[in-house]
Amino acid sequence: MNYSKQGIIKKQRQIKSTSRRVTSKLKISFIRLTILFFVGLIIIGAFAGFGAVRALIDTVPSTENLNLITTSYKTTLYYSDGSISDTLFGAEANRSYVTIDKIPDCVKYAFIAKEDSRFYEHNGIDIKGIFRAVVSVVKTRSLEYGGSTITQQLIKNQVFGGGNETDPLDKIVRKFQEQYLAIQVENELDKDTILEYYLNNINLGNGSYGVQTAAQNYFDKNVDELTLSEAAVLAPIAYSPTYRNPILYPEQNAEKRLETLDKMLENNFCTQEEYDEALADDVYARIQDHDQSTNESIPYSYFTDELIEQVLSDLQEKLGYTEKEASDLLYKGGLKIYTTQDREIQDIVDTVYTDETYFPPLGEGSYYELTYALSVTRADGTTTHYQQYDLMNYFADYKDTNHYYYHEDGDDSASNWVGISALTLNADDINAKCDEFKEAMTAEGDTVVEKRIVKLQPQSSMVIIDQSTGKVVALYGGRGKKTESLSLNRATNTVRQVGSTFKVLASFLPALDTAGMTLATVFDDSEYYYPDTEKEVINWYTTGFRGLQSIRTAIYNSMNIIAVKTLAEVTPQIGFDYLEKLGFSTLVASKTVGTETYSDIGLPLALGGLTDGVTNLELTAAYATIANAGKYQEPIFYTMILDSDGKVLIDNKSESSQVMKTSTAWLLTNAMEDTITLGTGKRLDFSTEYDMPIAGKTGTASGSNDLWFVGYTPYYTAGIWTGFDNNFDQISTKYHQYMWHDIMLQICQTKNLAYKDFEMPDSIVTAQICTKCGKLAVVGLCDNYIGGDCIATEYFAKGTVPTEKCDCHVKVTIDTATGQIATADTPLANQQEVVYLIKDEDPTLPETYDTPYILPFDMDTGTANSNSSEVLDNLSATPSVMPTAEESDDTVLPQN
């Protein structure tokens, strides 16, 4: 720089020069414009920002429309004694709501310490937390840092669906809206209400939502019983329900539990003494012990399976819900359903049904049965379906002592086998064969759909009903321990042939109720064919035809021919009508399949010859009607459904109707008591172990495919069925009777049921009758019958007592020397009075038990119809005694 005088003058001239002044002005103007531009940008940005903020705020839901209370709660089922039997819940619905006063301080402050230590100080957003979050974002370049208050977390879960945005901008927008709403919510709700909503909402792992369910799942206690140590376990789970799960990841949870306890101590949420006690607690060992006892997935019971079906149906039919609405309400609506299930009775049934010693041993009546199908979709889109017979054909040459292959028509050609099933003693072996077949039928890249069921057979089901109310108190739908929910329920969802159990319902009930017959009414057990056919009605016993027998005897000895003859007089239509009144829904009045027409309205109905069959539930309910003095009570599984607020949705009453006269019901019961003491059900009698009357009916269908007993005490009616799912003859045919016996005996013992008789109505009277004709007995005649004493006391409904005296017996004086009717010349010592049966029998047909005792003389001529030696032999013969039911099976052979 030149500081001489000349230099200074030169510099002044340069400054004052025109070009210099212009340049300077331009620079100043530029600076001014730049400042104005940025000020304008700031102003425009402010307005734009305000508009953006306004737009974000405008899209935020109004606090008036917010629902911060979760609407998904588990449904609770209760036994008849009020204790919890089961819970139903859908996704994120396994929670039970508890109010803040039921949540202890240690739980509240554990979550506050871990998630939002200044919860009671801020107005919905935590400024310090926000700054920490901003610093974390800058440092880590991630938006994963928390910073959300408890209020914000509640809003995120309830309003923004959990806030799982993948786009960072969307996450920022949601965070802003969340913060805005948090301030608004805190202006309207108090802190305890917000905390209550939050603690009932959060996911705490292991399928637990809310602190109450978490307390039960991890510690088997209610939330109000939790200790500080346990509360500190739960609090960290909220951040990561999977990786801080104390069962799956106890180390990670323990680390965060310590942090929680430290923060609680730091914020004076607990004392040093409480802190030290919590640290000393071996809480994780306690959690693992509880988990080991409960970690096995427990399927719904068979009772619950059917209850679900009933409730879903009723919600739609009675309240007008759609199928989806009904399902959502059941699994997420927090309902309280009071069932009819009796805990004690169900436990007895469960114990017997899961005890394999009640079932036939493997190889001695029990087998594993395979059901198989395979669909293979190739790479070119074509699909091949393989059925079970393809599998069996593949192993056609494989037969050993462990496998039994069944086929139709005795055709030993494997290529012609149809409907083949496999019974095996070795489940592992048959599974290996299935694996080998699947591998052989598929190639790499194929899509495979396989159905493979290897099930231990025979199966069984049982239903127990309180006949006075229609309440189903217990139910079991399969053999052994249940392994999956909503599985095949053989008690309610399968139809089976019922055999002799229908004799009472279809034949003898309407005969007594409307056809003018009585228990004394007599039919001839003799050779019989269905009218206009060549199909013979075959008795289950092979000891010959038993001749004239009363309906009472036919009931307790389960006599096929008499049942059919009775229905022939009643008419099949009337029998069918009674069955429908008894609640059967699967009977077929008429249906056409192809060119064939099927109907259950026919004489085979008397023997349970049905197109499809019936369920155990409906059969048991039908017998419960007889046990309930003829009054049908629709079987029900629950009594009441309450919504989450305690409002009654459905007050479920059993619909009832009087199906038969009370006198008819009592007479049938009285005859079926003889089934237990004299007839085919002697194994069911437990009167020597517990004094209680029992009545019931045995049933066996189609060569021992289906075995039944349905019986009752004055308290409960129980029906039991056993059989193979795919209809095989059973080798062991009595085990179900022992199961029924033990279950019903244990019910009496456990419930300490007082003895009482089946109540006799005042419309019942008695009379002495002749069992060979059903008319009034003649003393000195009927009791001296050569075939045995025929006088018996019988019960009748008033107005049905016979008025005529016995006319089927005749007293004849025989000359024991000649075998002819004695004359006036016959010495007194040779005279013997004999009472014979007057009966017409076709000599071309097989004899009956009556044949030897039929009057052998033509009374008009006084000559013998047979040679004299036969007459004399019969005089000295011991009267025939019918075999007891123990000697044979009550088996109904196929009739159509």
Stockholm file with secondary structure:
# STOCKHOLM 1.0

chainA/1-896         MNYSKQGIIKKQRQIKSTSRRVTSKLKISFIRLTILFFVGLIIIGAFAGFGAVRALIDTVPSTENLNLITTSYKTTLYYSDGSISDTLFGAEANRSYVTIDKIPDCVKYAFIAKEDSRFYEHNGIDIKGIFRAVVSVVKTRSLEYGGSTITQQLIKNQVFGGGNETDPLDKIVRKFQEQYLAIQVENELDKDTILEYYLNNINLGNGSYGVQTAAQNYFDKNVDELTLSEAAVLAPIAYSPTYRNPILYPEQNAEKRLETLDKMLENNFCTQEEYDEALADDVYARIQDHDQSTNESIPYSYFTDELIEQVLSDLQEKLGYTEKEASDLLYKGGLKIYTTQDREIQDIVDTVYTDETYFPPLGEGSYYELTYALSVTRADGTTTHYQQYDLMNYFADYKDTNHYYYHEDGDDSASNWVGISALTLNADDINAKCDEFKEAMTAEGDTVVEKRIVKLQPQSSMVIIDQSTGKVVALYGGRGKKTESLSLNRATNTVRQVGSTFKVLASFLPALDTAGMTLATVFDDSEYYYPDTEKEVINWYTTGFRGLQSIRTAIYNSMNIIAVKTLAEVTPQIGFDYLEKLGFSTLVASKTVGTETYSDIGLPLALGGLTDGVTNLELTAAYATIANAGKYQEPIFYTMILDSDGKVLIDNKSESSQVMKTSTAWLLTNAMEDTITLGTGKRLDFSTEYDMPIAGKTGTASGSNDLWFVGYTPYYTAGIWTGFDNNFDQISTKYHQYMWHDIMLQICQTKNLAYKDFEMPDSIVTAQICTKCGKLAVVGLCDNYIGGDCIATEYFAKGTVPTEKCDCHVKVTIDTATGQIATADTPLANQQEVVYLIKDEDPTLPETYDTPYILPFDMDTGTANSNSSEVLDNLSATPSVMPTAEESDDTVLPQN
#=GR chainA/1-896 SS CCCSHHHHHHHHHHHHSHHHHHHHHHHHHHHHHHHHHHHHHHHHHHHHHHHHHHHHHHTSCCGGGCCCSCCCBCEEEECTTSSEEEEECCTTCCCCCCCGGGSCHHHHHHHHHHHCTTTTTSSSSCHHHHHHHHHHHHHHCCSCCCCCCHHHHHHHHHHSTTCCCSSHHHHHHHHHHHHHHHHHHHHHSCHHHHHHHHHHHCBCSTTCBSHHHHHHHHHSSCGGGCCHHHHHHHGGGGTCTTTTCTTTCHHHHHHHHHHHHHHHHHTTSSCHHHHHHHHHCCHHHHHHHHHHHHCSCCCCCHHHHHHHHHHHHHHHHHHCCCHHHHHHHHHHBCCEEEECCCHHHHHHHHHHHTCGGGSCCBTTTBEEEEEEEEEEECTTSCEEEECHHHHHHHTTTCCCTTEEEECSTTCCCGGGCCSCEEEESCHHHHHHHHHHHHHHHCCTTCEEEEEEEEEEESEEEEEEEETTTTEEEEEECSSSSCCSTTCCCTTTSCCBCCTTHHIIIIIIHHHHHTSSCCTTCEEEESCCBCTTSSCBCCCSCCSCBCEEEEHHHHHHTTCHHHHHHHHHHHCHHHHHHHHHHTTCCSCCSCEEETTEEECSCSGGGGGTCCSSCBCHHHHHHHHHHHHTTTEEECCBSEEEEECTTSCEEEECCCCEEECSCHHHHHHHHHHHHHHHHTSTTGGGCCTTTSCCCCEEEEEEETTTTEEEEEEECSSEEEEEEEECTTCCCCSCCSHHHHHHHHHHHHHHHHHTCCCCCCCCCTTEEEEEEETTTSSBCCTTTGGGBTTCCCEEEEEEETTCSCCSBCCSEEEEEEETTTTEECCTTSCGGGEEEEEEECCCCCTTSCCBTTGGGBCCEETTTTEESSCHHHHHHHHHSCCCCCCCGGGSCCCBCCCC
#=GC SS_cons         CCCSHHHHHHHHHHHHSHHHHHHHHHHHHHHHHHHHHHHHHHHHHHHHHHHHHHHHHHTSCCGGGCCCSCCCBCEEEECTTSSEEEEECCTTCCCCCCCGGGSCHHHHHHHHHHHCTTTTTSSSSCHHHHHHHHHHHHHHCCSCCCCCCHHHHHHHHHHSTTCCCSSHHHHHHHHHHHHHHHHHHHHHSCHHHHHHHHHHHCBCSTTCBSHHHHHHHHHSSCGGGCCHHHHHHHGGGGTCTTTTCTTTCHHHHHHHHHHHHHHHHHTTSSCHHHHHHHHHCCHHHHHHHHHHHHCSCCCCCHHHHHHHHHHHHHHHHHHCCCHHHHHHHHHHBCCEEEECCCHHHHHHHHHHHTCGGGSCCBTTTBEEEEEEEEEEECTTSCEEEECHHHHHHHTTTCCCTTEEEECSTTCCCGGGCCSCEEEESCHHHHHHHHHHHHHHHCCTTCEEEEEEEEEEESEEEEEEEETTTTEEEEEECSSSSCCSTTCCCTTTSCCBCCTTHHIIIIIIHHHHHTSSCCTTCEEEESCCBCTTSSCBCCCSCCSCBCEEEEHHHHHHTTCHHHHHHHHHHHCHHHHHHHHHHTTCCSCCSCEEETTEEECSCSGGGGGTCCSSCBCHHHHHHHHHHHHTTTEEECCBSEEEEECTTSCEEEECCCCEEECSCHHHHHHHHHHHHHHHHTSTTGGGCCTTTSCCCCEEEEEEETTTTEEEEEEECSSEEEEEEEECTTCCCCSCCSHHHHHHHHHHHHHHHHHTCCCCCCCCCTTEEEEEEETTTSSBCCTTTGGGBTTCCCEEEEEEETTCSCCSBCCSEEEEEEETTTTEECCTTSCGGGEEEEEEECCCCCTTSCCBTTGGGBCCEETTTTEESSCHHHHHHHHHSCCCCCCCGGGSCCCBCCCC
//
